[in-house]
Amino acid sequence: MTRTFAETSMRMKSVRIWLWIGVFMVLIQVILGGITRLTESGLSITEWDVVMGSFPPTNDAAWQKEFDQYRSSAQFEKINNDFTVEQFKSIFWWEFIHRLWARLIGFVFLIPFIYFVIKKQFNGSWIRKLLVIFLLGGLQGFVGWVMVASGLDGDPWVDPSKLTIHLMLALIVYMYLIWLALSYRKKAIITEHLTAHKNIKWVLAFILIQIALGGLMAGTDAGRLYNTYPLMNGQFMPEGTFQNVFGAEKLVALTTEINFLHRTFALVVAISILLFWKQQRKFSSPTIHKLNNLLLGGLVLQFFLGVFTLLGSSVHIPVFLGVAHQLTACLLLGVAVAILFYSKARAGYSPN
């Protein structure tokens, strides 16, 4: 049966909404991951149970069992050995919500995907593109558990490199979903800005590098050092920095270097965005113009959030500021992806 134009438009709109919901849910998952790290909750659940792990403890006996499992972890033995069950609950819930949200993302992707395939909303090419999401999601879950397992024995924290890989995989899914959501359209994009398309790739790469450095900052608690700006306790670079890089056995021994790189590379990101904004501000394309201004506004907000987070992190990293800093970084990344998409002419999509 031939579809009417109205039916096709409605189904395409449903798919776009589904994809944007996916973008939003992955973004929330990244933020939940940030809260979990900043509250040091990530090691509170010591087992990975796909089925029963979806349900929290419901009585005192169940809570005591969960707490007893946590008491065998390195984090409890070396850091939180004075914790009570009630204190344990405060870190358990963040990790539980983080894992539960990940499972919910899986359902939100799988069920509509099956429905849209049955309704023949996708051609073979789009089915393959969407299956990549499931592969990346599975890989993300696996890396997440490997990350948690790295902190259950020995050192009472997750491996910073694994944490950063976990974060970057989530951002790959996030960017890929934005690209798919923007691509699923009937109308072609006519306007082409080849210079913008080329240069935004550099901006995008720099933002990704900076976020990765931020992941290492979070994973090593490097943000709690040198809580002054722009100098590091009165010095541009503390004495001895980068002298023992290759001799360091663990990343946590390089907190000074990571702190220096993160705050210094922020200038590279800022300069690249400012130059891009200046170069593109007179383009006639309304979409590029709006996104360009959003990129600049996000940069300004991100700068102040980063500085205030750094200044307030001498004892503990402020959760609200740290999460807001992470959220703004993700939004900047999303805007850069959108500019990359809209700066090149593209054909519309036919589901048949």
PyMOL commands that set and color helices and strands:
alter all, ss='L'
color gray80, all
select helices_A, chain A and resi 5-38+52-54+60-70+74-78+85-118+124-149+160-183+194-220+222-224+251-280+286-311+319-342
alter helices_A, ss='H'
color red, helices_A
deselect
rebuild
show_as cartoon
